[in-house]
């Protein structure tokens, strides 16, 4: 929570509670009160209202990752609620639960974006380099092609420059099941393949986020939103921002990241 306050998203669509230090201790966390209603209360609202909520969730997830190497790793419906404008319409989301936050070294963020660019350009060398950055080792071409099935599923909406749902013709309960089964089966046949924890964590969170978009039946240009989130990405700038925010919040930096800027 302190880290997300230090990040300062400066996004009018996303509210984050603040810690009240004088009422908190090592065993008790007291936060400021945020008024809101359950996300699913807005499923029957007009599409433009549902899109506002989906856009807020997308930005609350991808912007901290692209700029600071941080993700909110448990995007299920109970960890958000909705604040309204003066007219009773949804104006954005309150991000409530910070018990499943994962931090990544800037190099990993680079790997995630390289995989996106590699898929976008059909660049097999960049794709392979990205998987290695994710923590995979000794990948064969066959294993890479299997991983690409999953990568194209996750990145698919982000590569498609048009307004659409996150997964057309799919229900929240079905989202990712078919792809996950086929990839698991193929990796088992080609294996053993050691899957890095970072890969599992990122994909689990991405599936949860996609499920929320499906519940809302949101229709957005995810390509545009993603490219806005990663615009101007610079590895050194991410490292500098990350170090400043983590040190301010007194949160340990990811493994392998020095506490002070290298001289």
Backbone as CSV, one residue per row, in Angstrom:
resi,resn,N_x,N_y,N_z,CA_x,CA_y,CA_z,C_x,C_y,C_z
1,UNK,0.829,-1.200,0.000,0.000,0.000,0.000,0.869,1.258,0.000
2,UNK,1.895,1.278,0.834,2.801,2.425,0.854,3.494,2.591,-0.490
3,UNK,3.814,1.459,-1.134,4.468,1.521,-2.436,3.533,2.130,-3.476
4,UNK,2.281,1.710,-3.494,1.347,2.280,-4.465,1.101,3.761,-4.190
5,UNK,1.113,4.161,-2.935,1.024,5.589,-2.634,2.254,6.327,-3.144
6,UNK,3.439,5.698,-3.026,4.678,6.333,-3.494,4.730,6.429,-5.009
7,UNK,4.097,5.464,-5.694,4.079,5.478,-7.160,3.310,6.691,-7.678
8,UNK,2.263,7.085,-6.963,1.480,8.255,-7.354,1.029,8.154,-8.819
9,UNK,0.033,7.336,-9.027,-0.461,7.095,-10.381,-0.994,8.365,-11.040
10,UNK,-1.472,9.302,-10.242,-2.026,10.549,-10.777,-3.046,10.254,-11.879
11,UNK,-3.900,9.293,-11.589,-4.922,8.873,-12.541,-6.288,9.124,-11.918
12,UNK,-7.092,10.006,-12.506,-8.400,10.317,-11.914,-9.361,9.138,-11.917
13,UNK,-9.026,8.079,-12.665,-9.894,6.900,-12.717,-9.591,5.900,-11.606
14,UNK,-8.510,6.107,-10.854,-8.071,5.118,-9.857,-7.815,5.811,-8.517
15,UNK,-8.516,5.354,-7.481,-8.276,5.834,-6.126,-7.573,4.755,-5.311
16,UNK,-6.642,5.169,-4.477,-5.898,4.258,-3.612,-5.981,4.782,-2.182
17,UNK,-6.330,3.937,-1.206,-6.398,4.425,0.180,-5.018,4.782,0.710
18,UNK,-4.997,5.627,1.724,-3.752,6.024,2.366,-3.671,5.403,3.754
19,UNK,-2.460,5.089,4.166,-2.232,4.580,5.512,-2.371,5.727,6.505
20,UNK,-2.977,5.431,7.661,-3.050,6.391,8.761,-2.032,5.947,9.807
21,UNK,-0.795,6.479,9.767,0.295,5.962,10.614,-0.015,5.994,12.100
22,UNK,-0.648,7.072,12.574,-0.893,7.199,14.016,-1.910,6.196,14.541
23,UNK,-2.640,5.540,13.641,-3.623,4.526,14.043,-3.215,3.131,13.574
24,UNK,-1.973,2.976,13.128,-1.488,1.688,12.626,-0.341,1.189,13.495
25,UNK,-0.114,-0.112,13.425,0.995,-0.740,14.152,1.505,-1.908,13.328
26,UNK,2.418,-2.701,13.885,2.932,-3.867,13.185,1.871,-4.926,12.942
27,UNK,0.781,-4.878,13.702,-0.281,-5.878,13.567,-1.613,-5.291,13.117
28,UNK,-1.682,-3.986,13.024,-2.930,-3.335,12.657,-2.668,-2.284,11.585
29,UNK,-3.403,-2.388,10.473,-3.300,-1.416,9.391,-4.594,-0.621,9.326
30,UNK,-4.484,0.679,9.482,-5.640,1.566,9.371,-5.480,2.399,8.111
31,UNK,-6.514,2.385,7.269,-6.466,3.096,5.999,-7.578,4.132,5.943
32,UNK,-7.396,5.089,5.045,-8.459,6.053,4.791,-9.654,5.344,4.157
33,UNK,-10.841,5.899,4.385,-12.077,5.292,3.895,-12.342,5.715,2.450
34,UNK,-12.662,4.740,1.601,-13.050,5.032,0.226,-14.460,4.512,0.007
35,UNK,-15.345,5.403,-0.390,-16.741,5.030,-0.613,-16.870,4.390,-1.990
36,UNK,-17.581,3.256,-2.054,-17.748,2.611,-3.349,-18.766,1.498,-3.315
37,UNK,-19.130,1.017,-4.497,-20.117,-0.051,-4.654,-19.470,-1.205,-5.426
38,UNK,-20.007,-2.432,-5.278,-19.437,-3.582,-5.984,-19.411,-3.386,-7.501
39,UNK,-18.360,-3.903,-8.116,-18.173,-3.750,-9.558,-19.338,-4.330,-10.354
40,UNK,-19.832,-5.497,-9.913,-20.879,-6.171,-10.689,-22.218,-5.451,-10.622
41,UNK,-22.347,-4.473,-9.729,-23.577,-3.679,-9.705,-23.745,-2.865,-10.991
42,UNK,-22.660,-2.760,-11.776,-22.675,-1.904,-12.965,-22.721,-2.709,-14.264
43,UNK,-22.984,-4.005,-14.152,-23.029,-4.837,-15.351,-24.152,-4.426,-16.308
44,UNK,-25.219,-3.871,-15.760,-26.354,-3.483,-16.607,-26.306,-2.021,-17.023
45,UNK,-25.251,-1.309,-16.634,-25.123,0.091,-17.036,-24.795,0.192,-18.526
46,UNK,-24.888,1.393,-19.036,-24.577,1.640,-20.449,-23.134,1.259,-20.741
47,UNK,-22.861,0.916,-21.982,-21.541,0.446,-22.375,-20.460,1.481,-22.066
48,UNK,-20.769,2.768,-22.219,-19.743,3.773,-21.956,-19.341,3.807,-20.480
49,UNK,-20.294,3.485,-19.591,-19.970,3.430,-18.164,-19.125,2.196,-17.850
50,UNK,-19.476,1.071,-18.448,-18.694,-0.150,-18.226,-17.286,0.008,-18.784
51,UNK,-17.180,0.696,-19.895,-15.858,0.928,-20.490,-14.974,1.791,-19.591
52,UNK,-15.568,2.762,-18.902,-14.801,3.584,-17.964,-14.157,2.703,-16.902
53,UNK,-14.918,1.753,-16.373,-14.406,0.880,-15.319,-13.315,-0.058,-15.860
54,UNK,-13.532,-0.593,-17.053,-12.526,-1.475,-17.642,-11.241,-0.708,-17.945
55,UNK,-11.368,0.507,-18.443,-10.187,1.329,-18.721,-9.432,1.618,-17.426
56,UNK,-10.157,1.910,-16.360,-9.515,2.172,-15.073,-8.745,0.948,-14.587
57,UNK,-9.342,-0.232,-14.730,-8.671,-1.449,-14.283,-7.451,-1.745,-15.139
58,UNK,-7.573,-1.539,-16.431,-6.436,-1.773,-17.321,-5.270,-0.882,-16.920
59,UNK,-5.534,0.392,-16.711,-4.467,1.329,-16.368,-3.903,1.053,-14.975
60,UNK,-4.762,0.649,-14.043,-4.292,0.351,-12.690,-3.366,-0.862,-12.678
61,UNK,-3.487,-1.728,-13.684,-2.658,-2.938,-13.753,-1.396,-2.716,-14.577
62,UNK,-1.564,-2.154,-15.793,-0.429,-2.088,-16.722,0.500,-0.905,-16.477
63,UNK,-0.021,0.245,-16.070,0.845,1.411,-15.896,1.873,1.206,-14.784
64,UNK,1.491,0.717,-13.583,2.515,0.462,-12.571,3.562,-0.558,-13.031
65,UNK,3.128,-1.546,-13.826,4.097,-2.531,-14.299,5.069,-1.903,-15.283
66,UNK,4.552,-1.189,-16.279,5.409,-0.640,-17.320,6.331,0.451,-16.802
67,UNK,5.905,1.189,-15.766,6.698,2.318,-15.286,7.515,2.010,-14.028
68,UNK,7.063,0.991,-13.242,7.735,0.721,-11.969,8.050,-0.752,-11.724
69,UNK,7.612,-1.640,-12.613,7.850,-3.056,-12.392,7.037,-3.630,-11.249
70,UNK,5.792,-3.190,-11.104,4.914,-3.622,-10.016,3.569,-4.027,-10.598
71,UNK,3.008,-5.134,-10.134,1.640,-5.464,-10.533,0.816,-5.851,-9.320
72,UNK,-0.456,-5.549,-9.425,-1.454,-5.997,-8.461,-1.869,-7.387,-8.916
73,UNK,-1.402,-8.402,-8.214,-1.458,-9.760,-8.750,-2.726,-10.532,-8.497
74,UNK,-3.752,-9.902,-7.930,-4.972,-10.653,-7.637,-6.195,-9.846,-8.056
75,UNK,-6.368,-9.648,-9.379,-7.454,-8.787,-9.853,-8.800,-9.490,-9.901
76,UNK,-9.308,-9.915,-8.719,-10.653,-10.498,-8.739,-11.644,-9.447,-8.242
77,UNK,-12.901,-9.727,-8.409,-13.940,-8.711,-8.252,-14.023,-8.134,-6.850
78,UNK,-13.593,-8.884,-5.839,-13.688,-8.392,-4.473,-12.615,-7.392,-4.097
79,UNK,-11.620,-7.220,-4.942,-10.509,-6.325,-4.610,-10.673,-4.919,-5.182
80,UNK,-11.843,-4.660,-5.743,-12.135,-3.352,-6.306,-13.545,-2.949,-5.906
81,UNK,-13.796,-1.670,-5.823,-15.169,-1.201,-5.903,-15.205,0.089,-6.698
82,UNK,-16.378,0.614,-6.908,-16.587,1.694,-7.875,-16.981,2.975,-7.153
83,UNK,-16.324,4.074,-7.509,-16.787,5.368,-7.016,-17.519,6.090,-8.153
84,UNK,-18.481,6.909,-7.771,-19.353,7.545,-8.758,-19.089,9.042,-8.868
85,UNK,-19.566,9.611,-9.963,-19.521,11.060,-10.112,-20.766,11.663,-9.463
86,UNK,-20.951,12.939,-9.590,-22.078,13.592,-8.948,-23.427,13.222,-9.522
87,UNK,-23.426,12.549,-10.680,-24.686,12.172,-11.334,-25.088,10.727,-11.088
88,UNK,-24.323,10.029,-10.265,-24.626,8.627,-9.983,-24.075,7.658,-11.003
89,UNK,-23.212,8.142,-11.885,-22.576,7.272,-12.876,-21.189,6.864,-12.394
90,UNK,-20.712,5.681,-12.793,-19.374,5.251,-12.367,-18.295,6.170,-12.923
91,UNK,-17.375,6.589,-12.042,-16.304,7.500,-12.449,-14.934,6.842,-12.395
92,UNK,-14.835,5.670,-11.760,-13.545,4.989,-11.659,-13.586,3.924,-10.580
93,UNK,-12.426,3.394,-10.243,-12.357,2.294,-9.282,-11.516,2.674,-8.063
94,UNK,-11.881,2.076,-6.929,-11.056,2.101,-5.730,-10.281,0.786,-5.680
95,UNK,-8.971,0.863,-5.592,-8.119,-0.324,-5.487,-7.914,-0.594,-4.009
96,UNK,-8.377,-1.761,-3.527,-8.508,-1.967,-2.091,-7.507,-2.930,-1.470
97,UNK,-7.264,-4.044,-2.075,-6.522,-5.122,-1.421,-5.108,-5.198,-1.978
98,UNK,-4.104,-5.088,-1.100,-2.713,-5.071,-1.536,-1.932,-6.260,-0.968
99,UNK,-2.635,-7.365,-0.762,-1.992,-8.538,-0.179,-1.285,-9.418,-1.186
100,UNK,-1.406,-9.117,-2.489,-0.786,-9.959,-3.517,-0.118,-9.068,-4.553
101,UNK,0.902,-8.341,-4.114,1.661,-7.458,-4.992,2.958,-8.161,-5.375
102,UNK,3.301,-8.102,-6.658,4.560,-8.702,-7.113,5.416,-7.627,-7.764
103,UNK,6.703,-7.646,-7.452,7.622,-6.668,-8.034,8.626,-7.389,-8.930
104,UNK,9.053,-6.687,-9.979,9.935,-7.265,-10.981,11.094,-6.316,-11.264
105,UNK,12.248,-6.910,-11.554,13.386,-6.105,-11.982,13.067,-5.452,-13.319
106,UNK,13.602,-4.263,-13.589,13.338,-3.590,-14.866,13.643,-4.464,-16.080
107,UNK,14.645,-5.332,-15.979,14.983,-6.203,-17.098,13.816,-7.113,-17.456
108,UNK,13.048,-7.546,-16.447,11.897,-8.399,-16.724,10.815,-7.609,-17.457
109,UNK,10.626,-6.360,-17.056,9.667,-5.507,-17.757,10.064,-5.404,-19.228
110,UNK,11.357,-5.227,-19.473,11.860,-5.186,-20.845,11.520,-6.476,-21.588
111,UNK,11.642,-7.608,-20.910,11.322,-8.890,-21.531,9.860,-9.009,-21.921
112,UNK,8.967,-8.513,-21.071,7.535,-8.544,-21.371,7.236,-7.698,-22.615
113,UNK,7.853,-6.527,-22.695,7.628,-5.666,-23.856,8.304,-6.224,-25.103
114,UNK,9.455,-6.875,-24.933,10.121,-7.491,-26.082,9.280,-8.625,-26.659
115,UNK,8.618,-9.378,-25.794,7.760,-10.458,-26.297,6.598,-9.859,-27.098
116,UNK,6.051,-8.780,-26.609,4.981,-8.078,-27.341,5.486,-7.622,-28.707
117,UNK,6.629,-6.952,-28.735,7.178,-6.460,-29.994,7.564,-7.613,-30.925
118,UNK,8.093,-8.685,-30.349,8.466,-9.831,-31.162,7.268,-10.461,-31.852
119,UNK,6.155,-10.586,-31.118,4.931,-11.120,-31.717,4.374,-10.162,-32.753
120,UNK,4.461,-8.873,-32.472,3.941,-7.866,-33.389,4.695,-7.884,-34.715
121,UNK,6.021,-8.087,-34.645,6.855,-8.022,-35.849,7.133,-9.391,-36.464
122,UNK,6.747,-10.473,-35.777,7.114,-11.801,-36.245,8.602,-12.051,-36.137
123,UNK,9.240,-11.505,-35.105,10.688,-11.581,-34.911,11.002,-12.731,-33.955
124,UNK,11.352,-13.896,-34.500,11.593,-15.075,-33.683,12.772,-14.894,-32.730
125,UNK,13.807,-14.200,-33.168,14.961,-13.990,-32.292,14.588,-13.146,-31.081
126,UNK,13.805,-12.101,-31.298,13.379,-11.251,-30.187,12.444,-12.008,-29.254
127,UNK,11.590,-12.843,-29.811,10.691,-13.665,-28.996,11.505,-14.611,-28.106
128,UNK,12.490,-15.271,-28.687,13.316,-16.198,-27.907,14.073,-15.454,-26.811
129,UNK,14.627,-14.297,-27.144,15.335,-13.490,-26.155,14.404,-13.068,-25.022
130,UNK,13.154,-12.746,-25.362,12.183,-12.341,-24.348,11.872,-13.483,-23.392
131,UNK,11.678,-14.688,-23.933,11.406,-15.833,-23.065,12.577,-16.096,-22.121
132,UNK,13.788,-15.925,-22.614,14.956,-16.097,-21.755,14.966,-15.051,-20.652
133,UNK,14.538,-13.849,-20.970,14.441,-12.775,-19.982,13.370,-13.102,-18.940
134,UNK,12.335,-13.826,-19.366,11.277,-14.241,-18.441,11.769,-15.334,-17.494
135,UNK,12.895,-15.963,-17.816,13.442,-17.000,-16.944,13.475,-18.383,-17.543
136,UNK,13.012,-18.549,-18.790,13.097,-19.846,-19.450,14.546,-20.082,-19.896
137,UNK,14.982,-21.322,-19.838,16.339,-21.669,-20.262,16.305,-22.857,-21.210
138,UNK,17.235,-22.866,-22.168,17.399,-23.990,-23.076,16.175,-24.317,-23.906
139,UNK,15.453,-23.291,-24.359,14.229,-23.542,-25.121,14.545,-24.039,-26.525
140,UNK,13.814,-25.049,-26.943,13.887,-25.485,-28.334,12.875,-24.685,-29.146
141,UNK,13.003,-24.770,-30.456,12.048,-24.079,-31.325,10.638,-24.610,-31.091
142,UNK,10.536,-25.919,-30.863,9.225,-26.535,-30.661,8.557,-26.008,-29.379
143,UNK,9.347,-25.906,-28.308,8.792,-25.389,-27.052,8.424,-23.915,-27.204
144,UNK,9.279,-23.168,-27.901,8.962,-21.750,-28.138,7.641,-21.607,-28.868
145,UNK,7.406,-22.443,-29.866,6.172,-22.349,-30.635,4.951,-22.664,-29.771
146,UNK,5.120,-23.590,-28.824,4.018,-23.902,-27.909,3.753,-22.711,-26.987
147,UNK,4.806,-22.129,-26.443,4.639,-20.954,-25.582,3.983,-19.802,-26.337
148,UNK,4.250,-19.736,-27.629,3.660,-18.666,-28.435,2.136,-18.795,-28.545
149,UNK,1.627,-20.024,-28.412,0.169,-20.209,-28.417,-0.436,-19.418,-27.265
150,UNK,0.183,-19.557,-26.102,-0.308,-18.856,-24.924,-0.040,-17.355,-25.028
151,UNK,1.148,-17.006,-25.506,1.507,-15.587,-25.612,0.566,-14.864,-26.561
152,UNK,0.234,-15.498,-27.675,-0.667,-14.842,-28.637,-2.081,-14.718,-28.071
153,UNK,-2.455,-15.638,-27.185,-3.756,-15.527,-26.537,-3.762,-14.340,-25.571
154,UNK,-2.739,-14.226,-24.726,-2.680,-13.137,-23.748,-2.495,-11.785,-24.434
155,UNK,-1.568,-11.745,-25.399,-1.258,-10.482,-26.071,-2.218,-10.153,-27.213
156,UNK,-3.040,-11.125,-27.611,-3.885,-10.940,-28.782,-4.663,-9.634,-28.800
157,UNK,-5.429,-9.318,-27.749,-6.184,-8.057,-27.757,-5.290,-6.823,-27.798
158,UNK,-4.061,-6.951,-27.275,-3.128,-5.821,-27.243,-2.460,-5.606,-28.595
159,UNK,-2.557,-6.598,-29.478,-1.968,-6.507,-30.815,-3.005,-6.135,-31.880
160,UNK,-4.256,-6.037,-31.464,-5.368,-5.862,-32.395,-5.882,-4.422,-32.291
161,UNK,-5.538,-3.597,-33.270,-5.828,-2.162,-33.206,-7.263,-1.875,-33.626
162,UNK,-8.204,-2.192,-32.757,-9.622,-1.921,-33.001,-10.373,-2.051,-31.679
163,UNK,-11.560,-1.528,-31.640,-12.422,-1.680,-30.468,-12.997,-3.093,-30.467
164,UNK,-12.901,-3.770,-29.329,-13.335,-5.158,-29.245,-13.495,-5.547,-27.778
165,UNK,-14.057,-6.744,-27.539,-14.021,-7.310,-26.195,-12.653,-7.953,-25.990
166,UNK,-12.352,-8.329,-24.757,-11.044,-8.921,-24.481,-10.923,-10.294,-25.142
167,UNK,-12.039,-11.009,-25.270,-12.024,-12.323,-25.931,-13.409,-12.569,-26.501
168,UNK,-13.533,-12.389,-27.771,-14.848,-12.452,-28.406,-15.399,-13.871,-28.399
169,UNK,-16.671,-13.975,-28.031,-17.337,-15.270,-28.022,-16.976,-16.154,-26.851
170,UNK,-16.421,-15.569,-25.762,-15.970,-16.346,-24.606,-16.651,-15.843,-23.345
171,UNK,-16.999,-16.761,-22.448,-17.560,-16.380,-21.154,-16.437,-16.287,-20.129
172,UNK,-16.661,-15.589,-18.998,-15.614,-15.485,-17.983,-15.103,-16.839,-17.504
173,UNK,-16.000,-17.811,-17.352,-15.569,-19.120,-16.868,-14.745,-19.906,-17.870
174,UNK,-14.911,-19.600,-19.161,-14.180,-20.316,-20.209,-12.867,-19.636,-20.591
175,UNK,-12.680,-18.400,-20.143,-11.566,-17.574,-20.605,-10.213,-18.237,-20.321
176,UNK,-9.498,-18.587,-21.380,-8.153,-19.142,-21.280,-8.087,-20.642,-21.041
177,UNK,-9.218,-21.283,-20.773,-9.189,-22.717,-20.430,-8.679,-23.574,-21.588
178,UNK,-9.221,-23.344,-22.773,-8.836,-24.160,-23.930,-7.353,-23.982,-24.238
179,UNK,-6.883,-22.740,-24.229,-5.481,-22.460,-24.550,-4.558,-23.044,-23.482
180,UNK,-4.949,-22.901,-22.212,-4.118,-23.422,-21.127,-4.000,-24.943,-21.215
181,UNK,-5.109,-25.598,-21.545,-5.090,-27.059,-21.648,-4.179,-27.516,-22.781
182,UNK,-4.299,-26.873,-23.951,-3.489,-27.299,-25.097,-2.003,-27.047,-24.850
183,UNK,-1.664,-25.931,-24.214,-0.261,-25.624,-23.930,0.289,-26.600,-22.892
184,UNK,-0.476,-26.855,-21.846,-0.028,-27.793,-20.805,0.217,-29.176,-21.401
185,UNK,-0.698,-29.625,-22.254,-0.573,-30.947,-22.886,0.669,-31.002,-23.771
186,UNK,0.888,-29.968,-24.559,2.029,-29.961,-25.477,3.350,-29.876,-24.722
187,UNK,3.415,-29.060,-23.677,4.656,-28.943,-22.897,4.975,-30.251,-22.178
188,UNK,3.945,-30.946,-21.757,4.151,-32.242,-21.108,4.742,-33.247,-22.081
189,UNK,4.277,-33.186,-23.320,4.795,-34.100,-24.340,6.225,-33.747,-24.740
190,UNK,6.559,-32.448,-24.742,7.893,-32.000,-25.151,8.879,-31.927,-23.989
191,UNK,8.373,-31.979,-22.795,9.133,-31.681,-21.571,10.238,-32.657,-21.250
192,UNK,10.784,-32.471,-20.020,10.278,-31.513,-19.023,10.679,-30.083,-19.344
193,UNK,9.765,-29.153,-19.061,10.025,-27.725,-19.234,9.792,-27.051,-17.890
194,UNK,10.811,-26.396,-17.391,10.678,-25.677,-16.122,10.092,-24.301,-16.408
195,UNK,8.902,-24.070,-15.872,8.204,-22.804,-16.103,8.536,-21.844,-14.966
196,UNK,9.106,-20.691,-15.272,9.473,-19.731,-14.223,8.250,-19.241,-13.449
197,UNK,8.456,-18.940,-12.160,7.360,-18.435,-11.334,6.795,-17.131,-11.883
198,UNK,7.672,-16.301,-12.452,7.217,-15.019,-12.994,6.185,-15.219,-14.102
199,UNK,6.406,-16.243,-14.938,5.493,-16.543,-16.033,4.129,-16.941,-15.478
200,UNK,4.137,-17.812,-14.465,2.880,-18.282,-13.869,2.135,-17.121,-13.217
201,UNK,2.861,-16.295,-12.481,2.236,-15.194,-11.753,1.629,-14.166,-12.707
202,UNK,2.393,-13.764,-13.710,1.898,-12.780,-14.674,0.660,-13.287,-15.398
203,UNK,0.699,-14.537,-15.835,-0.413,-15.062,-16.619,-1.653,-15.282,-15.765
204,UNK,-1.456,-15.718,-14.521,-2.595,-15.870,-13.605,-3.285,-14.527,-13.402
205,UNK,-2.488,-13.476,-13.192,-3.058,-12.149,-12.987,-3.744,-11.640,-14.254
206,UNK,-3.125,-11.882,-15.414,-3.711,-11.430,-16.677,-5.048,-12.117,-16.945
207,UNK,-5.156,-13.398,-16.604,-6.414,-14.120,-16.777,-7.487,-13.534,-15.859
208,UNK,-7.107,-13.224,-14.619,-8.065,-12.612,-13.699,-8.569,-11.279,-14.207
209,UNK,-7.660,-10.477,-14.742,-8.032,-9.175,-15.279,-8.959,-9.336,-16.482
210,UNK,-8.625,-10.256,-17.378,-9.473,-10.500,-18.542,-10.858,-10.962,-18.153
211,UNK,-10.937,-11.768,-17.086,-12.236,-12.230,-16.616,-13.130,-11.081,-16.164
212,UNK,-12.528,-10.089,-15.514,-13.295,-8.910,-15.093,-13.814,-8.154,-16.311
213,UNK,-12.969,-7.996,-17.334,-13.408,-7.317,-18.562,-14.590,-8.050,-19.196
214,UNK,-14.557,-9.372,-19.135,-15.658,-10.149,-19.713,-16.931,-9.983,-18.898
215,UNK,-16.810,-9.949,-17.566,-17.986,-9.705,-16.727,-18.639,-8.376,-17.082
216,UNK,-17.810,-7.369,-17.349,-18.327,-6.042,-17.692,-18.772,-5.955,-19.148
217,UNK,-18.393,-6.954,-19.950,-18.639,-6.909,-21.396,-18.115,-5.600,-21.983
218,UNK,-16.909,-5.215,-21.539,-16.299,-3.957,-21.979,-15.817,-4.086,-23.413
219,UNK,-15.849,-2.974,-24.132,-15.409,-2.934,-25.528,-14.491,-1.727,-25.694
220,UNK,-13.190,-2.022,-25.793,-12.168,-0.984,-25.812,-11.129,-1.290,-26.887
221,UNK,-10.343,-0.304,-27.213,-9.177,-0.534,-28.064,-8.002,-0.837,-27.128
222,UNK,-7.809,-2.116,-26.827,-6.772,-2.521,-25.877,-5.374,-2.261,-26.438
223,UNK,-5.256,-2.312,-27.748,-3.988,-1.973,-28.399,-3.588,-0.540,-28.056
224,UNK,-4.523,0.367,-28.204,-4.244,1.772,-27.926,-3.910,1.985,-26.451
225,UNK,-4.677,1.372,-25.557,-4.439,1.527,-24.124,-3.067,0.985,-23.730
226,UNK,-2.699,-0.164,-24.291,-1.417,-0.766,-23.949,-0.266,0.094,-24.456
227,UNK,-0.374,0.580,-25.674,0.705,1.392,-26.220,0.821,2.741,-25.519
228,UNK,-0.269,3.248,-24.985,-0.188,4.443,-24.148,0.556,4.130,-22.849
229,UNK,0.316,2.944,-22.281,0.963,2.567,-21.020,2.471,2.394,-21.179
230,UNK,2.909,1.909,-22.352,4.341,1.636,-22.542,5.045,2.729,-23.324
231,UNK,4.319,3.800,-23.649,4.906,4.865,-24.459,6.163,5.432,-23.790
232,UNK,7.214,5.579,-24.585,8.454,6.151,-24.073,9.202,5.242,-23.124
233,UNK,8.918,3.926,-23.173,9.594,3.006,-22.254,11.114,3.122,-22.395
234,UNK,11.775,3.226,-21.263,13.229,3.302,-21.225,13.697,2.529,-19.999
235,UNK,14.566,1.567,-20.214,14.985,0.678,-19.133,15.607,1.442,-17.968
236,UNK,16.479,2.381,-18.270,17.142,3.145,-17.211,16.145,4.034,-16.461
237,UNK,15.181,4.591,-17.176,14.174,5.432,-16.526,13.304,4.607,-15.584
238,UNK,12.935,3.384,-15.989,12.163,2.503,-15.122,12.967,2.182,-13.864
239,UNK,14.247,1.866,-14.033,15.092,1.545,-12.889,15.178,2.724,-11.917
240,UNK,15.300,3.930,-12.440,15.411,5.121,-11.592,14.106,5.372,-10.848
241,UNK,12.971,5.289,-11.561,11.676,5.490,-10.909,11.425,4.422,-9.859
242,UNK,11.746,3.164,-10.205,11.519,2.070,-9.289,12.317,2.259,-8.003
243,UNK,13.585,2.586,-8.145,14.449,2.753,-6.977,13.927,3.873,-6.071
244,UNK,13.518,4.983,-6.665,13.028,6.114,-5.877,11.747,5.750,-5.127
245,UNK,10.797,5.104,-5.816,9.520,4.767,-5.191,9.678,3.706,-4.113
246,UNK,10.481,2.682,-4.389,10.668,1.599,-3.422,11.375,2.113,-2.177
247,UNK,12.393,2.930,-2.356,13.116,3.471,-1.196,12.213,4.399,-0.381
248,UNK,11.384,5.190,-1.055,10.458,6.082,-0.359,9.465,5.287,0.479
249,UNK,8.998,4.162,-0.060,8.013,3.332,0.643,8.658,2.345,1.605
250,UNK,9.991,2.318,1.635,10.733,1.373,2.477,10.363,-0.074,2.153
251,UNK,10.271,-0.346,0.849,9.956,-1.685,0.342,11.208,-2.261,-0.310
252,UNK,11.567,-3.527,-0.031,12.755,-4.117,-0.655,12.646,-4.122,-2.174
253,UNK,13.727,-3.780,-2.830,13.773,-3.834,-4.282,13.797,-5.278,-4.751
254,UNK,13.380,-5.545,-6.000,13.428,-6.908,-6.530,14.847,-7.471,-6.475
255,UNK,14.938,-8.789,-6.447,16.246,-9.454,-6.403,17.137,-8.983,-7.550
256,UNK,18.368,-8.688,-7.220,19.332,-8.299,-8.238,19.355,-6.819,-8.549
257,UNK,18.450,-6.048,-7.939,18.406,-4.610,-8.175,19.093,-3.903,-7.005
258,UNK,20.165,-3.159,-7.219,20.876,-2.486,-6.128,20.037,-1.379,-5.512
259,UNK,20.213,-1.142,-4.211,19.427,-0.135,-3.495,19.801,1.276,-3.908
260,UNK,21.007,1.482,-4.405,21.420,2.806,-4.853,21.825,2.747,-6.311
261,UNK,21.752,3.873,-6.984,22.074,3.922,-8.402,23.540,3.655,-8.625
262,UNK,23.867,2.728,-9.542,25.282,2.428,-9.816,26.035,3.679,-10.257
263,UNK,27.253,3.810,-9.766,28.098,4.963,-10.112,28.864,4.707,-11.408
